């Protein structure tokens, strides 16, 4: 079962329907929504490498914050501050 899940993950990450930049912004949004700071930093960095601007990344964070409420907004703000320190 773990092997099947890994194959599915690899397929999703590597297929070419979305370009790498959009894919990383989606992963960043999920990490922010779930409160996973290390993952948010990782995907923020990968999004930058893939060509995302700081404004695009912050727009994703703003969208997540609006959709998730005040508690998540505060958490996301802290995570994004830390992520940009590491760029």
Secondary structure, DSSP 8 states (H G I E B T S, - for coil): -HHHHHHHHHHHHH-SSS-HHHHHHHHHHHHHHHT-HHHHHHHHHHHHHTT--HHHHHHHHHHHHHHH-HHHHHHHHHHHHHHHHT-
